[in-house]
Amino acid sequence: MSEITRREFVTTTAALAGAAMLGPLADTLGTSAEAAPAIPLRPFGKTGVQVTMIGLGGGSRFYLPVPDDEQGAEIVRRTIQRGIRFIETSANYGPPGDGDQSERRIGLAMKTHRSQVFLETKTDERDYDGAMREMERSLKLLNTDHIDLMLHHYVLNAQQMEKLSGKGGAEEAIRKMVDQKVVRFRGFSCHVPALTVDGIKRLEPDAVQLIVNATRVPDYETEVLPLAKERGVAVVVMKAVGKGYFLPRNFTTPDRIEQSGPPPGVFEQHKNLPTAKEYLWYSLSLPVSTVVVGMDCMQTLDAVARDVAGFKPLTVAEMQAISDRAQPLRTTGFWLPRRT
């Protein structure tokens, strides 16, 4: 890969646009759903497909705070009606004892809205037979006959990468599903930059899902994003604003706060931490296809739709300033807590 400075990289790749109009919504789930402007579209790598630059994340921020399946499905429907057409989930997103929960809830919405979305799910299995069984289960739960993007979920180390990519590995199963046109595009998600570089070179994926936020923990901007851009690999961003969206007021949900909370006294000591909008715009200013945000209620949907409105790529100086202000939270990994 040719040498490129971070400044050149951000400056030359940030601007992406496109739009789809949407209208107002009725009240639901106890809050008003505001009318929102267009949700811009972005190229999904070199696939020729375009996706909305914001997506619904189906992880813990989607399923833990929501009390039942129908309310979860209604959030998905309302998100789609607002013009957000990228939906992300995984085969085992769910609380202990109910690992089907996220796919099941999204699947209820897919009964009526499948044709309107780009749908991603993942498999945790690393061998052919296990991955094939898990993908077949996902198809049933999601009420669909095809998946737009299938990922190897959360590849942890080189041993897992070796197993899934070797003979009899899960990659063979996904590629077979692609050949049968059950899966359109393939890739993997990972939390380790060096392993992601290896995976891109080894698997030649259509897409990767990564942690990208202003703390730069972990740092995907130095090597991974330039490599993905060079090879036309779509980047799906997770945790751009941590494990949950920052609302304009306090809004707490039961999500292991005691294990993942901010450093003691961080808000008292640092009065100028980035806002949710700044975190979101930071990630969107990088060469990524979409940023998925956990939608736990209509308030969050309203906040996301509002904050993405009028997005303009930040300058390098603006991004650096936001990153500098985010550093007091870097020790929390990817928990960026909500704050008024």
C-alpha positions as CSV (number, residue, x, y, z in Angstrom):
1,M,0.0,0.0,0.0
2,S,1.4,3.4,-0.9
3,E,2.4,5.8,1.8
4,I,-0.3,8.2,2.8
5,T,-0.5,10.6,5.7
6,R,-3.6,10.6,8.0
7,R,-4.3,14.3,6.9
8,E,-4.2,13.4,3.2
9,F,-6.3,10.3,3.9
10,V,-9.1,12.1,5.7
11,T,-9.1,15.1,3.5
12,T,-9.3,13.1,0.2
13,T,-11.9,10.5,1.3
14,A,-14.3,12.2,3.7
15,A,-16.9,13.6,1.4
16,L,-19.7,11.2,0.4
17,A,-23.4,12.0,-0.2
18,G,-26.8,11.0,-1.6
19,A,-30.3,11.2,-0.3
20,A,-33.7,9.6,0.1
21,M,-36.7,11.6,1.3
22,L,-38.9,10.5,4.2
23,G,-41.9,11.8,6.1
24,P,-43.2,12.3,9.6
25,L,-44.3,9.5,11.8
26,A,-47.1,9.0,14.3
27,D,-46.4,8.7,18.1
28,T,-45.1,5.3,19.2
29,L,-43.5,3.7,22.2
30,G,-44.4,6.6,24.4
31,T,-42.5,9.4,22.6
32,S,-43.2,11.5,19.5
33,A,-41.3,10.5,16.3
34,E,-40.2,13.7,14.7
35,A,-40.1,14.4,11.0
36,A,-36.6,14.0,9.7
37,P,-34.7,15.2,6.6
38,A,-33.1,12.9,4.1
39,I,-30.7,10.1,5.1
40,P,-27.7,10.3,2.8
41,L,-26.5,7.2,0.9
42,R,-23.0,6.0,0.5
43,P,-21.3,3.4,-1.7
44,F,-20.9,0.0,0.0
45,G,-17.3,-0.5,-1.0
46,K,-16.8,-1.8,-4.6
47,T,-20.1,-3.8,-4.6
48,G,-22.0,-1.3,-6.6
49,V,-24.6,-1.1,-3.9
50,Q,-25.4,2.1,-1.9
51,V,-26.6,2.0,1.8
52,T,-27.8,4.7,4.2
53,M,-24.9,6.1,6.1
54,I,-26.7,5.3,9.4
55,G,-27.9,1.9,10.3
56,L,-29.8,0.2,13.1
57,G,-27.5,-1.7,15.4
58,G,-29.1,-4.9,16.7
59,G,-26.7,-5.5,19.6
60,S,-27.2,-5.0,23.4
61,R,-28.3,-1.4,23.1
62,F,-31.2,-2.6,20.9
63,Y,-32.4,-5.7,22.8
64,L,-31.5,-5.2,26.5
65,P,-33.6,-2.1,27.3
66,V,-36.6,-3.2,25.2
67,P,-39.1,-5.3,27.2
68,D,-40.7,-7.5,24.6
69,D,-40.4,-8.7,21.0
70,E,-43.2,-6.6,19.6
71,Q,-41.8,-3.3,20.9
72,G,-38.4,-4.3,19.5
73,A,-40.0,-5.0,16.1
74,E,-41.9,-1.7,16.2
75,I,-38.6,0.1,16.7
76,V,-37.2,-1.6,13.6
77,R,-40.3,-0.7,11.6
78,R,-40.2,3.0,12.7
79,T,-36.5,3.2,12.0
80,I,-37.1,1.9,8.5
81,Q,-39.9,4.4,8.0
82,R,-37.6,7.2,9.0
83,G,-35.4,6.3,6.0
84,I,-32.7,4.2,7.8
85,R,-32.4,1.2,5.7
86,F,-29.3,-0.7,7.0
87,I,-30.1,-3.3,9.6
88,E,-27.4,-5.1,11.6
89,T,-27.7,-8.1,13.9
90,S,-26.0,-11.4,14.7
91,A,-27.0,-15.0,15.3
92,N,-26.4,-14.8,19.0
93,Y,-27.3,-11.2,19.9
94,G,-29.5,-11.7,23.0
95,P,-29.4,-12.0,26.8
96,P,-28.3,-15.3,28.5
97,G,-30.8,-18.0,27.6
98,D,-32.3,-16.1,24.7
99,G,-29.6,-15.7,22.1
100,D,-32.2,-15.6,19.3
101,Q,-33.7,-12.4,20.6
102,S,-32.3,-9.7,18.3
103,E,-32.8,-11.8,15.1
104,R,-36.3,-12.8,16.3
105,R,-37.4,-9.2,16.9
106,I,-35.9,-8.0,13.6
107,G,-37.5,-10.9,11.9
108,L,-40.9,-9.8,13.0
109,A,-40.4,-6.5,11.2
110,M,-39.0,-8.3,8.2
111,K,-42.3,-9.9,7.6
112,T,-43.5,-6.6,6.1
113,H,-40.3,-4.6,5.5
114,R,-37.7,-7.0,4.2
115,S,-37.6,-5.5,0.7
116,Q,-36.8,-2.1,2.0
117,V,-33.6,-2.9,3.8
118,F,-30.0,-4.0,3.5
119,L,-29.8,-6.8,6.1
120,E,-26.7,-8.0,7.9
121,T,-26.2,-10.8,10.3
122,K,-23.2,-12.9,11.5
123,T,-22.2,-16.4,12.5
124,D,-20.1,-17.2,15.6
125,E,-19.3,-20.7,14.3
126,R,-15.8,-21.3,12.8
127,D,-16.4,-24.6,11.0
128,Y,-18.4,-25.4,7.9
129,D,-21.1,-27.5,9.5
130,G,-21.7,-25.2,12.4
131,A,-21.8,-22.0,10.3
132,M,-24.2,-23.7,7.8
133,R,-26.6,-24.6,10.6
134,E,-26.4,-21.2,12.2
135,M,-27.0,-19.4,8.9
136,E,-30.0,-21.6,8.2
137,R,-31.4,-20.7,11.6
138,S,-30.8,-17.0,11.0
139,L,-32.8,-17.2,7.7
140,K,-35.7,-18.6,9.6
141,L,-35.6,-16.2,12.5
142,L,-35.2,-13.2,10.1
143,N,-38.1,-14.4,7.9
144,T,-36.1,-14.0,4.7
145,D,-34.7,-16.2,1.9
146,H,-31.5,-14.2,1.6
147,I,-29.0,-12.2,3.6
148,D,-27.4,-9.1,2.1
149,L,-24.2,-9.3,4.3
150,M,-23.0,-12.3,6.2
151,L,-20.0,-11.8,8.6
152,H,-17.8,-14.0,10.7
153,H,-18.7,-12.5,14.1
154,Y,-16.0,-11.1,16.4
155,V,-12.9,-12.8,15.2
156,L,-10.7,-12.8,18.3
157,N,-7.3,-14.1,17.3
158,A,-5.1,-15.6,14.6
159,Q,-6.1,-19.2,15.6
160,Q,-9.8,-18.4,14.9
161,M,-8.9,-16.7,11.6
162,E,-6.9,-19.7,10.6
163,K,-9.7,-22.1,11.4
164,L,-12.5,-20.3,9.7
165,S,-10.5,-19.6,6.6
166,G,-9.0,-23.1,6.3
167,K,-10.3,-26.3,4.8
168,G,-13.7,-27.2,6.3
169,G,-13.9,-23.7,7.8
170,A,-16.9,-21.4,8.1
171,E,-15.6,-19.3,5.1
172,E,-16.4,-22.3,2.9
173,A,-19.9,-22.3,4.1
174,I,-20.4,-18.6,3.6
175,R,-18.9,-18.8,0.1
176,K,-21.3,-21.7,-0.7
177,M,-24.2,-19.5,0.4
178,V,-22.9,-16.7,-1.9
179,D,-22.7,-19.2,-4.8
180,Q,-26.3,-20.2,-4.1
181,K,-27.3,-16.5,-4.0
182,V,-28.6,-16.9,-0.5
183,V,-25.9,-14.5,0.7
184,R,-25.0,-11.4,-1.4
185,F,-21.8,-10.2,0.3
186,R,-19.4,-11.6,2.9
187,G,-16.9,-10.4,5.4
188,F,-16.0,-10.4,9.1
189,S,-16.1,-8.3,12.3
190,C,-13.1,-7.7,14.5
191,H,-11.8,-5.6,17.4
192,V,-8.1,-6.0,16.7
193,P,-6.6,-3.8,13.9
194,A,-3.6,-6.0,13.1
195,L,-5.9,-9.1,12.9
196,T,-8.2,-7.1,10.7
197,V,-5.4,-6.3,8.3
198,D,-4.6,-10.0,8.1
199,G,-8.2,-10.9,7.5
200,I,-8.6,-8.4,4.7
201,K,-5.6,-9.9,2.9
202,R,-6.5,-13.5,3.7
203,L,-10.3,-13.5,3.0
204,E,-10.6,-10.6,0.4
205,P,-14.0,-9.7,2.0
206,D,-16.6,-7.4,0.6
207,A,-17.0,-5.7,4.0
208,V,-15.6,-5.5,7.6
209,Q,-17.3,-4.3,10.8
210,L,-15.0,-2.3,13.1
211,I,-14.9,-0.1,16.2
212,V,-14.2,3.4,15.1
213,N,-14.7,6.4,17.4
214,A,-13.0,9.6,18.4
215,T,-11.0,8.0,21.2
216,R,-9.2,6.0,18.6
217,V,-9.3,3.0,20.9
218,P,-8.5,0.8,19.1
219,D,-6.8,2.7,16.3
220,Y,-8.2,1.6,12.9
221,E,-7.3,4.9,11.2
222,T,-3.6,4.3,10.7
223,E,-3.6,1.1,8.7
224,V,-7.0,-0.5,8.4
225,L,-9.1,2.2,6.9
226,P,-6.5,3.1,4.2
227,L,-6.2,-0.6,3.3
228,A,-9.9,-1.1,3.1
229,K,-10.3,2.0,0.9
230,E,-7.5,0.8,-1.4
231,R,-9.1,-2.6,-1.8
232,G,-12.7,-1.4,-2.1
233,V,-13.8,-3.1,1.2
234,A,-16.9,-1.6,2.7
235,V,-16.5,-0.5,6.4
236,V,-19.4,-0.9,8.8
237,V,-18.7,1.1,12.0
238,M,-19.9,0.0,15.4
239,K,-19.6,1.8,18.7
240,A,-19.0,5.2,17.2
241,V,-20.6,6.7,20.3
242,G,-19.8,3.8,22.6
243,K,-22.3,1.3,23.9
244,G,-25.3,3.5,23.4
245,Y,-26.3,6.8,21.9
246,F,-25.9,10.0,23.9
247,L,-29.3,11.5,24.4
248,P,-29.9,15.3,25.0
249,R,-31.0,14.3,28.6
250,N,-30.2,11.5,31.0
251,F,-31.6,8.2,29.9
252,T,-30.4,5.1,31.7
253,T,-30.8,1.5,30.8
254,P,-29.6,-1.7,32.5
255,D,-26.4,-2.5,30.5
256,R,-23.7,-3.6,32.8
257,I,-23.0,0.0,33.8
258,E,-21.1,-1.1,36.9
259,Q,-18.5,-3.0,34.7
260,S,-18.3,-0.6,31.9
261,G,-18.8,2.9,33.3
262,P,-16.7,6.0,32.9
263,P,-13.6,6.8,35.0
264,P,-14.5,8.2,38.4
265,G,-15.0,11.9,38.4
266,V,-14.5,12.3,34.6
267,F,-17.4,14.6,34.1
268,E,-16.5,16.8,37.0
269,Q,-12.9,17.1,35.9
270,H,-13.6,17.5,32.1
271,K,-16.3,19.9,31.1
272,N,-15.8,19.9,27.4
273,L,-16.1,16.2,26.4
274,P,-17.5,15.6,22.9
275,T,-21.2,15.5,22.3
276,A,-23.0,12.6,20.7
277,K,-23.2,14.5,17.4
278,E,-19.5,15.2,17.5
279,Y,-18.7,11.5,18.0
280,L,-21.1,10.6,15.2
281,W,-19.7,13.2,12.8
282,Y,-16.2,12.2,13.6
283,S,-16.8,8.6,12.4
284,L,-18.9,9.7,9.5
285,S,-16.0,12.0,8.3
286,L,-13.8,8.9,7.7
287,P,-14.1,6.7,4.6
288,V,-16.8,4.4,5.9
289,S,-20.0,3.1,4.4
290,T,-22.3,3.2,7.4
291,V,-22.4,3.7,11.1
292,V,-24.7,1.4,13.1
293,V,-26.3,2.8,16.3
294,G,-28.2,0.8,18.8
295,M,-31.8,2.0,18.7
296,D,-33.4,1.3,22.1
297,C,-36.4,3.7,21.8
298,M,-37.9,6.4,19.7
299,Q,-36.0,9.0,21.6
300,T,-32.8,7.5,20.4
301,L,-34.1,7.3,16.9
302,D,-35.1,11.0,17.0
303,A,-31.7,12.0,18.3
304,V,-29.8,10.0,15.7
305,A,-32.0,11.3,12.8
306,R,-31.6,14.9,14.1
307,D,-27.9,14.7,14.6
308,V,-27.1,13.2,11.2
309,A,-29.2,15.9,9.5
310,G,-27.0,18.4,7.6
311,F,-23.9,16.3,8.1
312,K,-20.8,17.8,6.5
313,P,-17.4,16.1,6.6
314,L,-15.3,17.6,9.4
315,T,-11.9,19.1,8.6
316,V,-8.8,17.4,9.9
317,A,-8.4,20.1,12.5
318,E,-12.0,19.7,13.7
319,M,-11.5,15.9,13.9
320,Q,-8.3,16.3,15.9
321,A,-10.0,18.7,18.3
322,I,-12.8,16.2,19.0
323,S,-10.4,13.4,19.4
324,D,-8.3,15.4,21.9
325,R,-11.4,16.2,23.9
326,A,-12.4,12.5,23.9
327,Q,-9.1,11.2,25.4
328,P,-10.3,11.3,29.1
329,L,-12.6,8.4,28.1
330,R,-10.0,6.3,26.2
331,T,-9.4,4.1,29.3
332,T,-13.0,2.9,29.1
333,G,-12.3,1.1,25.8
334,F,-15.5,1.6,23.8
335,W,-17.9,2.7,26.6
336,L,-18.7,6.4,26.0
337,P,-21.4,7.1,28.6
338,R,-24.6,9.1,28.1
339,R,-24.6,12.5,29.7
340,T,-26.9,15.6,29.8
